[in-house]
Amino acid sequence: MADTTTAALDRLARAVTTAHPASRPLTGTDRAALAPLLTSPNDMRARLEEHLEGAPGRVRVSGTLDRRLLLLERPNGGWVAADLSGAEHASRHWPRWSEGHIRLDTPDSWLSHADLAETAVYRLTRPDVHLMALYHPEFFPLPRFPLGISDVARAARSTLMGTVTLSDMQLGVTLEDLLKQLSTQAPDIVGISATFGQHDLMLQLLDAAFALPAPPLVVAGGSLTARNERLLLERYPDLLVARGGGEATIEGVLAHWHGDIPRQEIPGIGYTGAARGGLTIGRRRTAKPVARDTASDILPELDLLPATFAHHGVAQLETSRGCTNTCSFCPRGHKGLWAGAAPGQLPWILDELGQVFDRHPGISRTLYLVDEEIIGAGDDAVSRVLDLARTLHEAGFAWESSCRIDQTVRVEQDEAWHVERARMWCTLVDLGLRRMLFGVESGVDSILTRFNKETTAEQNALAIRTLSALGVPTRYTYITFDPLMSLGELKATHAFQGRTDLLLRHEPGLGAREIVRGVRDEEWVAAHTTGRPLHTGISYMLVSMECLIGAAYTRQASAEGLTGQPEPLMGRVACRYWDWRIGVASGWAQRWVDRHFALDYTFKSLEKVLDGPPRHAVRQARVVLKDAAYEVLGDVIGAIEQYDLERPEQEAALSVHIEAALGARAGMLRDRMAVTAAEVGRHLSGEHAATLAREHGRWAAATSWELINAGESCA
C-alpha cells in the first residue's frame, strides 16, 4: 500500500476513534477494504456508515480527491472534521456558503472538532447529482477513462455541495440502467455528456427526464451538444447546455440550485432565451467565485478509473486546454486560445493514478494526455513541456499526446530554433514519450489554405522527415476528402500519402544540427529513407471532412450552395461535393472505414494497453488495414477518371463501379487479415486474446456496407 494511502487511512481511523471512542477500531481488513474507496466518496461514506451501524451520528464525505473531507457527527453533539490529505483545514479554499455555517475549533490542524449548522449538513448532501457518459459499445469495443464527467465531478465536489454519482456506458452500464436511475433514484441534477454519434442515446435520456412528474435540473454537455444547442433547446425548453469544459458551469449550476445565483449568472451556459455568445479560456471572472480557479485546475476525480482498467481500458489525463490555431474545420469556441496547467500541479494526481495502476499490473503504465496542443505557445513553451515530461517520467509513466506540426518546423524561424526543437523532441522521447499525434491534415497547399492550417506541404514534409530521423514515435491525422476539393487535389493527396521520402530511418548517432540540415538535402534524404510510404504512419485513412455546425469551413461550403439540413447525430450539416464524383468516392470511402472501424479500433485500443512484442504485433496489424485503405484510394481515383464531371447523371454507374472495386479489395483484405490476426493472437492471452478473436470474427462475417453514423437530417 502506497505511503499516501497508508497515511490517509491512518487519519481516517483516528477521526473515527475521535468521533466515536466506543466504536470498534478499524482493523487491517477494514483498512484494506477502505483503501480503494479513497477515490470514491460515495462508497467510502457507505462503508463507514456500515462500520458505524448502530452508533448515533451522521457521516458526510466531501471535497476533491486531493483534499477529501470527512465529517463525522459525534454521539453527544458536534462533529469531527478530518482532512484526509493531512493539510490543515485553514489551507482549504472554503466556499463562500460555508461562512457562518461551519466552525472549526482548530483550523490549523487536519483534525478538528466542528460545529455544523443544519444548513451546512443539508448542503453537504444536496443536490444529488448524477453525471452520465454515453457510449455505443458496438462501435468502440474497449473503453477510455471518462475524463469529461470526471473533471466535472471534481469541480462539483470542490464546492462541498451535494453528492456526485458517475455512470459511464463504456463500463457495463446500459441505457436501461440510466433510465432507471432517473425514474427510481430521483436525482436533483442530471448531467449528460454526449459526443459525436450519441445524439440518439441523449434524446432517449432527455425524453425520459423531462417526462417525469418532477423533472430534475438537466444539463447537457460535450462536443456534440454544443453543436446542437439550438436544436436541443427547441425540443427541450428547460434544458441547460454547457458550452465549454463544464467545470465552471457545474459549480454555477449547484449554486443556482441552492438559490445563490440566478440562472443567467451560471458561467458558460446556454438556455432558452440566452444569447449565444462566445467562450474564453482565460481566468474566469464571475460575480460569485466558488472554490477554485477552473482555468488551471483541469484534473479529474478517479471514481471510474478502477472500473476502466477492469474493462481493459486506458487512463486519460489533460494538462492544457485549447489550441494555438484557428483551423477552419474546427467549430470549438476556444480556437486560437491556449492555457496550460503548471507541471507542479501534477505530482499528487500522478501518485493517485499510480496506486490504481499498481492494482492492475497487466495494464501498460502509460498515460494518454488528451491535450489538443500539449506544447502551446510562449517563451516558456519548451521548458514547460520538458518539465511536464520530467514530472511524468519521475512518476514512472510513459505518455502520449498531440500537438501541431509547426512545433517541429516553422519557415520563419532560423536554424538555432529548429536545433532547439530537435533536441527537445529527443529529450521528450528519453523522458517517456511513447507516441505523439500531429494534425498534418493535408500535403496539398491549396487544401491547407482552405483548412486555414497555417502550414505548407513542404513544412509538413520537413517536419515528418525530422521527427522520423530523430526517432520520435508519431501518428498523423490526414483529411483525404473535402467537399470543396478538385480531382487534381485528390490526386495530389494520393501522391503525398504514397511518398516514400518522408519516413526516414532513425539516426541516433547523428546530432540535432546534422539532422536539421540533412532533412533539407534531397541526397541525404535518399540515403536515409526507410522506403515506407507515408500512409503507414497515418492514424486513420480515408477520412472525409465533416461540415460541423459553427465551423468556418461549413460557411465556405454554404457560400458555394453545397450545404443542406442539420444532422444532429454528428453535430454537422449535410453537404454535397463540388465535384459529384469525389462525393460518390467519399461516400464509399466512409463505408469502407465504417466496415473496418471496430476491428481497427480494437487493434488501436489493444496497442494502448500493451508493451513490448505484443504491442508491436498489434501495430503491424493496423498497417495491413492502412495498406488496403491506400489501395482503395487509388481504386476510387481510377474509377473517377472514367466519368465526366459534366455528367452527374452517371452517379449511379460510378457508385456501382466503386462498390465492385471495394468488394474485391475487401475479399483480399479478409484473406490477409486472417493470417495477420492469427499472428497477433499468438502474442496475446486472456481477455486481450478473447477480445481480438471476437472482433475479428465479427469483422470477417460482415458483408454489407453500412454507415455507422448515417443519421437523418432534422428538418
C-alpha positions in Angstrom: 0.0 0.0 0.0 1.4 3.4 -1.0 2.6 5.8 1.7 0.0 8.4 0.9 -2.8 5.8 1.1 -1.5 4.4 4.4 -1.3 8.0 5.8 -4.9 8.8 4.7 -6.2 5.6 6.3 -4.3 6.4 9.5 -6.1 9.8 9.6 -9.4 8.2 8.8 -9.0 5.7 11.6 -8.0 8.5 14.0 -11.0 10.6 13.0 -13.4 7.6 13.6 -11.9 7.0 17.0 -12.1 10.7 17.9 -15.8 10.9 16.9 -16.8 7.5 18.3 -14.4 6.4 21.0 -16.6 3.4 21.9 -16.8 2.1 18.3 -14.9 -0.9 17.1 -11.4 0.3 15.8 -10.7 -0.1 12.1 -8.8 -3.4 11.6 -6.4 -4.3 8.9 -9.2 -5.9 7.0 -11.3 -2.8 7.3 -8.4 -0.6 6.1 -7.7 -2.9 3.1 -11.4 -2.6 2.1 -11.4 1.2 2.5 -8.1 1.8 0.6 -9.6 1.5 -2.9 -12.6 3.6 -1.8 -10.5 6.7 -1.2 -11.2 7.5 -4.9 -15.0 7.2 -4.4 -16.5 9.4 -1.6 -20.0 7.8 -2.0 -18.6 4.3 -1.5 -16.4 5.5 1.4 -19.4 7.0 3.1 -21.5 3.8 2.7 -18.6 1.7 4.1 -18.2 4.0 7.1 -21.9 4.0 7.8 -21.8 0.2 7.7 -18.9 0.1 10.1 -20.6 2.6 12.5 -24.0 0.9 12.2 -25.8 1.3 15.5 -23.8 4.3 16.6 -25.7 7.6 16.6 -24.4 10.2 14.3 -24.3 11.0 10.6 -21.4 10.6 8.1 -20.5 13.0 5.3 -17.7 12.7 2.8 -17.0 15.7 0.6 -14.2 17.5 -1.2 -11.9 16.5 -4.1 -9.6 13.6 -4.2 -6.6 15.6 -3.1 -8.5 17.2 -0.2 -11.1 14.7 0.8 -13.1 16.0 3.7 -14.6 13.5 6.3 -17.2 14.8 8.7 -18.5 12.5 11.5 -21.3 13.5 13.8 -20.5 12.8 17.5 -23.0 10.9 19.7 -23.1 13.7 22.2 -23.3 16.6 19.7 -21.0 18.4 17.4 -18.9 17.0 14.6 -15.3 15.9 13.9 -13.8 17.2 10.7 -10.8 15.5 9.1 -8.9 16.5 6.0 -7.6 13.1 4.8 -4.7 14.8 2.9 -3.2 15.9 6.2 -3.3 19.6 5.2 -4.6 22.0 7.8 -8.2 23.0 7.4 -7.3 26.6 7.2 -5.4 26.0 3.9 -8.6 24.8 2.1 -10.4 27.2 -0.3 -13.6 27.1 1.7 -16.6 28.0 -0.4 -18.4 31.2 0.4 -21.6 29.4 1.5 -19.7 27.8 4.4 -19.1 31.1 6.2 -21.0 31.1 9.4 -22.3 27.6 8.8 -19.1 25.5 9.5 -17.0 26.5 12.6 -13.7 24.6 13.3 -12.2 24.5 16.8 -8.6 24.0 15.5 -8.4 25.2 11.9 -4.6 25.0 11.9 -4.8 21.2 12.1 -6.1 18.5 9.7 -8.3 17.1 12.6 -10.7 19.3 14.4 -13.9 19.3 16.4 -16.5 21.3 14.5 -20.0 22.8 14.7 -22.1 22.4 11.6 -25.4 24.3 11.1 -28.2 22.1 9.7 -27.9 24.3 6.6 -24.3 23.0 6.2 -25.3 19.4 6.8 -28.0 19.8 4.1 -25.7 21.4 1.6 -23.1 18.7 2.1 -25.7 16.2 1.0 -27.8 18.1 -1.6 -28.2 18.3 -4.5 -27.9 14.7 -5.6 -26.0 15.0 -8.9 -25.8 12.2 -11.4 -23.3 12.5 -14.3 -23.8 10.2 -17.2 -21.5 9.5 -20.1 -22.9 7.8 -23.2 -21.5 5.2 -25.5 -22.1 2.8 -28.4 -20.1 -0.4 -27.4 -20.8 -2.0 -30.8 -18.6 0.7 -32.4 -15.9 1.2 -29.7 -15.2 -2.2 -28.1 -12.7 -1.0 -25.5 -13.1 2.0 -23.1 -11.3 5.2 -22.3 -11.3 6.7 -18.9 -14.3 9.2 -19.0 -12.3 12.4 -18.4 -15.2 14.8 -19.2 -17.6 13.8 -16.4 -14.6 13.1 -14.1 -13.4 16.7 -14.5 -16.9 17.9 -13.8 -17.2 15.7 -10.8 -14.1 17.3 -9.3 -15.5 20.8 -9.9 -18.8 19.9 -8.2 -17.1 18.3 -5.2 -14.8 21.3 -4.8 -17.9 23.3 -3.8 -18.6 21.0 -0.8 -22.2 20.9 -2.0 -24.1 17.7 -2.7 -23.1 14.3 -3.8 -22.0 13.2 -7.2 -22.6 9.8 -8.8 -20.8 8.9 -12.1 -22.1 6.4 -14.7 -20.4 5.5 -17.9 -21.9 3.3 -20.6 -18.4 2.1 -21.5 -18.2 0.2 -18.2 -21.2 -2.1 -18.5 -24.0 0.5 -17.6 -26.8 0.2 -20.1 -29.2 2.9 -21.3 -31.9 1.0 -19.4 -29.8 1.4 -16.2 -29.5 5.1 -16.8 -33.3 5.4 -17.4 -33.9 3.5 -14.2 -31.6 6.0 -12.3 -33.8 8.8 -13.5 -37.1 7.1 -12.5 -36.2 5.5 -9.2 -33.3 7.5 -7.7 -34.9 10.9 -8.5 -31.6 12.9 -8.8 -31.8 16.6 -8.3 -29.4 17.4 -11.1 -28.6 15.2 -14.2 -25.6 16.0 -16.3 -25.3 14.2 -19.7 -22.1 14.1 -21.7 -22.6 13.3 -25.4 -20.1 13.3 -28.2 -20.5 12.5 -31.9 -22.7 9.6 -32.7 -24.5 9.6 -29.4 -27.4 12.0 -30.2 -29.9 9.1 -30.3 -28.9 8.0 -26.8 -29.1 11.5 -25.4 -32.6 12.1 -26.8 -33.9 9.0 -25.1 -32.5 10.2 -21.8 -33.8 13.7 -22.2 -37.2 12.5 -23.2 -37.4 10.3 -20.1 -36.0 13.1 -17.8 -38.5 15.7 -18.9 -41.4 13.3 -18.8 -41.0 12.8 -15.1 -43.7 14.3 -12.8 -41.0 16.4 -11.2 -38.1 16.7 -13.7 -34.6 17.2 -12.4 -32.5 20.1 -13.5 -30.8 18.8 -16.6 -27.5 20.0 -18.0 -26.2 18.5 -21.3 -22.6 19.0 -22.3 -19.9 17.5 -24.6 -18.6 18.3 -28.1 -21.8 17.2 -29.8 -24.2 19.1 -27.5 -22.6 22.4 -28.1 -23.1 21.9 -31.9 -26.7 21.1 -31.5 -27.7 23.7 -28.9 -30.4 25.4 -31.0 -32.0 22.1 -32.0 -31.9 20.8 -28.4 -33.4 23.9 -26.8 -36.2 24.0 -29.4 -37.2 20.4 -28.3 -36.4 20.8 -24.6 -37.1 24.4 -23.5 -36.0 23.7 -19.9 -32.6 22.2 -20.8 -29.3 23.8 -19.9 -26.5 23.4 -22.4 -22.9 23.6 -21.2 -21.0 25.4 -23.9 -17.4 24.8 -22.6 -15.4 22.4 -20.5 -18.1 22.3 -17.8 -16.2 22.9 -14.6 -17.3 26.5 -14.0 -20.7 25.6 -15.3 -21.4 22.8 -12.8 -20.2 25.0 -9.9 -22.7 27.6 -11.0 -25.4 25.1 -11.5 -25.0 23.9 -7.9 -25.1 27.4 -6.6 -28.2 28.1 -8.7 -29.9 25.0 -7.4 -29.5 26.4 -3.9 -30.7 29.8 -4.9 -27.4 31.6 -4.5 -27.3 32.9 -8.1 -29.9 33.4 -10.9 -29.7 31.2 -14.0 -28.2 34.0 -16.1 -25.1 34.1 -13.8 -24.2 30.4 -14.4 -20.9 30.6 -16.4 -20.8 29.1 -19.9 -24.4 28.1 -20.1 -26.9 28.1 -22.9 -30.6 28.1 -22.3 -33.9 29.2 -23.9 -33.6 32.9 -24.4 -29.9 33.2 -23.8 -27.5 35.0 -26.2 -25.3 32.5 -28.0 -22.1 34.5 -27.2 -18.5 33.2 -27.3 -16.3 31.4 -24.9 -12.9 32.2 -23.5 -10.3 30.0 -21.8 -8.7 32.7 -19.7 -9.2 33.2 -15.9 -12.9 33.1 -15.1 -14.4 36.3 -13.7 -17.9 35.9 -12.2 -19.7 37.9 -9.6 -19.6 34.9 -7.2 -16.4 32.9 -7.5 -16.7 29.4 -6.0 -13.9 27.3 -4.7 -11.0 27.4 -7.2 -9.6 28.6 -10.5 -11.1 26.4 -13.1 -8.8 27.8 -15.8 -5.8 26.0 -14.3 -7.4 23.1 -12.3 -8.4 20.7 -15.0 -7.7 17.5 -13.2 -10.3 14.7 -12.7 -11.8 12.6 -9.9 -10.8 8.9 -10.3 -14.1 7.1 -9.2 -14.3 5.3 -12.6 -10.6 4.6 -13.2 -10.6 1.1 -11.5 -13.6 0.1 -13.5 -12.0 1.4 -16.7 -9.0 -0.8 -16.1 -11.2 -3.8 -15.2 -12.7 -3.4 -18.7 -9.2 -3.2 -20.2 -9.4 0.5 -20.9 -6.8 3.2 -20.7 -6.1 6.2 -18.5 -6.5 9.7 -19.8 -5.4 13.0 -18.4 -5.3 16.6 -19.6 -2.6 19.2 -18.9 -3.7 22.0 -21.1 -6.8 23.2 -23.0 -7.3 25.0 -26.3 -5.2 25.3 -29.4 -2.8 27.9 -30.8 -4.5 28.0 -34.2 -7.9 28.5 -35.8 -8.4 25.7 -38.3 -11.5 26.3 -40.5 -13.0 22.9 -39.9 -12.9 23.2 -36.1 -16.1 24.8 -34.6 -14.8 24.9 -31.0 -15.1 28.2 -29.1 -11.5 28.1 -27.8 -9.8 28.2 -31.2 -6.7 30.3 -31.0 -6.7 30.3 -27.2 -4.5 28.1 -25.2 -3.9 27.7 -21.4 -1.7 25.1 -19.7 -1.6 23.9 -16.1 1.8 24.1 -14.3 3.6 20.8 -14.1 3.9 21.3 -10.4 0.2 20.6 -10.1 0.6 17.0 -11.3 2.5 15.0 -8.7 -0.4 14.3 -6.4 -2.7 13.1 -9.2 0.1 11.0 -10.7 0.6 9.4 -7.3 -3.1 8.6 -7.1 -3.1 7.2 -10.6 -0.1 5.1 -9.8 -1.9 3.5 -6.9 -4.7 2.4 -9.2 -2.2 1.2 -11.8 -0.4 -0.9 -9.1 -3.7 -2.8 -8.6 -3.8 -3.6 -12.4 -0.2 -4.7 -13.3 -1.3 -6.1 -16.7 -2.2 -2.6 -17.9 0.7 -0.7 -19.6 1.8 2.2 -17.3 1.0 4.8 -20.0 -1.0 8.0 -19.7 -2.8 9.4 -22.7 -2.7 13.2 -22.4 -5.7 14.3 -24.5 -4.4 17.9 -24.9 -5.1 19.2 -28.4 -1.8 21.1 -28.3 0.5 19.9 -25.4 3.4 22.3 -26.2 1.5 25.5 -26.6 2.9 28.9 -27.2 5.1 31.5 -25.4 8.8 31.8 -24.5 8.5 29.1 -21.9 6.8 26.5 -24.2 9.9 24.3 -24.4 10.8 24.5 -20.8 7.2 23.8 -19.7 6.8 20.6 -21.8 10.2 19.4 -20.7 9.2 19.9 -17.0 5.9 18.2 -17.7 7.7 15.2 -19.3 10.2 15.0 -16.4 7.3 15.0 -13.9 5.6 12.1 -15.7 8.9 10.2 -16.1 9.8 10.6 -12.4 6.4 9.2 -11.5 7.1 6.1 -13.6 4.8 6.8 -16.6 5.2 6.6 -20.3 2.9 9.0 -22.1 1.3 10.0 -25.4 -0.3 13.3 -26.6 -0.9 15.6 -29.5 0.4 18.8 -30.9 0.7 20.9 -34.1 3.3 20.0 -36.8 4.7 23.6 -36.5 6.1 22.7 -33.2 8.9 21.0 -35.2 9.3 23.1 -38.3 8.5 26.8 -38.9 9.5 28.5 -42.1 10.0 31.9 -40.3 12.4 30.5 -37.7 16.2 30.1 -38.1 18.4 27.1 -37.7 19.0 27.7 -34.0 15.3 27.4 -33.3 15.0 24.2 -35.3 18.0 22.7 -33.5 16.5 23.5 -30.1 13.2 21.9 -31.1 15.0 18.8 -32.4 16.8 18.5 -29.1 13.5 19.0 -27.3 12.0 16.0 -29.1 14.9 13.8 -28.3 14.7 14.7 -24.6 10.9 14.1 -24.6 11.5 10.6 -26.0 14.1 9.9 -23.3 11.5 11.1 -20.8 8.9 8.5 -21.8 7.1 9.9 -24.8 5.6 6.8 -26.4 3.8 8.5 -29.3 2.8 12.0 -30.5 -0.1 12.7 -32.7 0.3 15.5 -35.3 -2.6 17.0 -37.3 -1.0 17.2 -40.7 -4.4 17.1 -42.4 -3.0 17.6 -45.9 0.1 17.7 -48.1 -1.5 20.0 -50.7 -1.0 23.7 -50.3 -4.4 24.8 -51.7 -6.2 22.4 -49.3 -4.1 23.6 -46.3 -5.0 27.2 -47.2 -8.7 26.2 -47.3 -8.3 24.5 -43.9 -6.5 27.5 -42.5 -3.8 25.2 -41.1 -1.2 28.0 -41.4 1.3 25.3 -42.6 2.6 24.3 -46.1 3.1 21.0 -47.7 6.9 21.5 -47.7 6.8 22.4 -44.0 4.8 19.2 -43.3 7.3 17.1 -45.3 10.3 18.6 -43.5 8.7 18.0 -40.1 7.8 14.4 -40.9 11.4 13.8 -42.0 12.8 15.5 -38.9 10.7 13.5 -36.5 11.3 10.2 -38.1 15.1 10.8 -38.3 15.1 11.8 -34.6 13.3 8.6 -33.7 10.1 10.3 -32.4 7.2 7.8 -32.4 4.4 9.5 -34.4 0.9 9.3 -35.6 -0.5 11.7 -38.2 -4.1 12.7 -39.0 -5.0 13.4 -42.6 -8.3 14.5 -44.2 -8.4 12.8 -47.5 -11.7 14.1 -48.9 -13.4 17.5 -48.5 -16.4 18.9 -50.3 -14.6 21.8 -52.0 -11.7 19.8 -53.4 -10.9 19.2 -57.1 -9.8 16.0 -58.7 -6.3 17.4 -59.1 -6.2 18.0 -55.3 -7.4 14.4 -54.7 -4.7 13.0 -56.9 -2.1 15.2 -55.2 -3.4 13.9 -51.9 -2.9 10.3 -53.0 0.6 11.1 -54.2 1.5 12.7 -50.9 0.2 9.8 -48.9 2.3 7.5 -51.0 5.5 9.4 -50.7 8.5 7.2 -49.6 10.9 10.1 -48.9 9.2 11.3 -45.7 9.6 8.4 -43.2 13.4 8.3 -42.6 15.5 5.9 -40.6 16.1 6.7 -37.0 19.7 8.1 -36.8 20.6 8.0 -33.1 24.3 8.6 -33.9 23.7 12.0 -35.6 23.4 15.3 -33.8 20.3 17.5 -33.9 22.0 20.1 -36.1 23.1 17.4 -38.7 19.5 16.1 -38.9 18.0 19.6 -39.2 20.3 20.2 -42.2 20.0 16.7 -43.6 16.3 16.6 -44.0 16.6 19.6 -46.3 19.1 17.8 -48.5 17.4 15.5 -51.0 20.6 13.4 -51.5 20.8 12.9 -47.7 17.1 12.0 -47.6 17.5 9.5 -50.4 20.3 7.8 -48.4 18.3 7.6 -45.2 14.8 6.8 -46.3 13.0 3.7 -44.9 11.1 3.3 -48.2 7.9 3.1 -46.3 5.0 5.2 -47.7 3.6 8.0 -45.5 0.2 6.3 -45.3 1.6 3.7 -43.0 2.0 6.5 -40.4 -1.5 8.0 -40.9 -3.7 7.2 -37.9 -7.0 6.8 -39.8 -7.1 6.5 -43.6 -9.8 7.7 -46.0 -11.2 10.4 -43.6 -13.7 12.8 -45.1 -14.2 16.4 -44.0 -17.4 16.9 -42.0 -19.2 20.2 -42.2 -19.6 20.7 -38.5 -22.2 23.2 -37.2 -20.5 26.5 -36.5 -17.2 25.9 -38.4 -15.7 28.4 -40.8 -15.3 25.6 -43.4 -19.0 25.0 -43.2 -19.6 28.6 -44.1 -17.3 28.3 -47.1 -19.3 25.3 -48.3 -22.6 27.1 -47.6 -21.4 30.0 -49.8 -21.0 27.6 -52.6 -24.5 26.3 -52.2 -23.4 22.9 -51.1 -24.9 22.6 -47.6 -28.2 21.1 -46.6 -30.1 20.2 -43.4 -28.6 19.7 -40.0 -27.6 16.2 -39.0 -27.7 16.3 -35.2 -26.4 12.8 -34.6 -22.9 14.1 -35.6 -23.3 17.8 -35.0 -22.9 18.6 -38.7 -24.9 19.7 -41.7 -25.5 17.7 -44.8 -23.1 18.7 -47.6 -22.8 17.9 -51.3 -19.4 17.8 -53.0 -18.4 20.4 -55.6 -17.2 17.5 -57.8 -20.0 15.0 -57.6 -17.6 12.2 -58.5 -15.5 12.9 -55.4 -18.7 12.9 -53.4 -19.5 9.4 -54.5 -16.0 8.3 -53.7 -16.1 9.9 -50.3 -19.4 8.1 -49.5 -17.9 4.7 -50.4 -14.7 5.5 -48.6 -16.7 6.2 -45.5 -18.5 2.8 -45.9 -15.0 1.2 -46.1 -13.9 3.0 -43.0 -17.1 2.0 -41.1 -17.0 -1.6 -42.1 -13.4 -2.0 -40.7 -13.7 0.6 -37.9 -14.5 -1.7 -34.9 -11.6 -4.0 -35.8 -9.2 -1.2 -36.3 -10.3 0.4 -33.1 -9.8 -2.9 -31.3 -6.2 -3.0 -32.6 -5.7 0.6 -31.6 -7.1 0.0 -28.1 -5.0 -3.1 -27.5 -1.9 -1.2 -28.6 -2.6 1.3 -25.9 -2.6 -1.2 -23.0 0.2 -3.4 -24.2 4.0 -3.1 -24.2 6.9 -4.9 -26.0 6.4 -7.6 -28.7 2.5 -7.8 -28.3 2.2 -4.1 -28.9 4.5 -4.2 -31.9 2.4 -7.1 -33.4 -0.8 -5.1 -33.0 0.8 -2.1 -34.6 1.8 -4.2 -37.6 -1.8 -5.4 -37.9 -3.0 -1.8 -38.3 -0.5 -1.3 -41.1 -2.3 -4.1 -43.1 -5.5 -2.1 -42.8 -3.8 1.1 -43.8 -2.2 -0.5 -46.9 -5.6 -1.8 -48.0 -7.2 1.7 -47.5 -4.5 3.3 -49.6 -5.2 0.8 -52.4 -8.9 1.7 -52.1 -8.0 5.4 -52.6 -6.1 4.5 -55.8 -9.1 2.4 -57.0 -11.6 5.2 -56.5 -9.4 7.8 -58.3 -9.1 5.4 -61.2 -12.9 5.0 -61.2 -13.5 8.7 -61.1 -11.3 9.4 -64.1 -13.6 7.2 -66.2 -16.6 9.5 -65.6 -17.2 13.1 -66.9 -17.6 15.9 -64.3 -20.3 17.5 -66.5 -22.4 14.4 -66.5 -23.8 14.0 -62.9 -26.5 11.6 -64.2 -23.7 8.9 -64.2 -23.6 9.0 -60.4 -25.4 5.6 -60.1 -23.0 4.0 -62.5 -19.9 5.3 -60.7 -21.4 4.1 -57.4 -21.7 0.6 -58.8 -18.2 0.7 -60.2 -16.7 1.7 -56.9 -18.7 -0.8 -54.9 -17.4 -3.6 -57.1 -13.8 -2.4 -56.6 -14.3 -2.2 -52.8 -15.8 -5.6 -52.7 -12.7 -7.0 -54.4 -10.4 -5.2 -52.0 -12.4 -6.5 -49.0 -12.0 -10.1 -50.2 -8.3 -9.7 -50.5 -8.1 -8.0 -47.1 -10.1 -10.7 -45.4 -7.5 -13.3 -46.5 -4.6 -11.1 -45.4 -6.2 -10.3 -42.1 -6.9 -13.9 -41.3 -3.1 -14.6 -41.3 -2.4 -11.3 -39.5 -4.9 -11.8 -36.7 -3.6 -15.4 -36.1 -0.1 -14.0 -35.8 -1.2 -11.2 -33.4 -3.2 -13.8 -31.4 0.0 -15.7 -30.7 1.3 -12.7 -28.8 -1.9 -12.2 -26.7 -3.5 -14.1 -23.9 -6.6 -14.0 -21.7 -9.2 -11.2 -22.2 -7.0 -9.5 -24.8 -6.9 -12.6 -27.0 -10.6 -13.1 -26.5 -11.4 -9.5 -27.4 -9.4 -9.8 -30.7 -10.9 -13.1 -31.6 -14.5 -11.8 -31.0 -14.0 -8.6 -33.0 -12.1 -10.4 -35.8 -14.8 -12.9 -36.1 -17.5 -10.2 -36.2 -15.5 -8.3 -38.8 -14.8 -11.3 -41.0 -18.6 -12.2 -41.1 -19.6 -8.7 -42.4 -20.7 -8.5 -45.9 -22.7 -5.2 -46.1 -21.6 -1.6 -46.5 -23.5 0.1 -43.7 -22.7 3.5 -42.3 -22.2 3.8 -38.6 -23.3 7.4 -38.2 -25.5 7.9 -41.3 -28.1 9.9 -39.3 -31.1 11.7 -40.7 -31.4 15.3 -41.3 -33.5 17.2 -38.8 -36.0 19.3 -40.7 
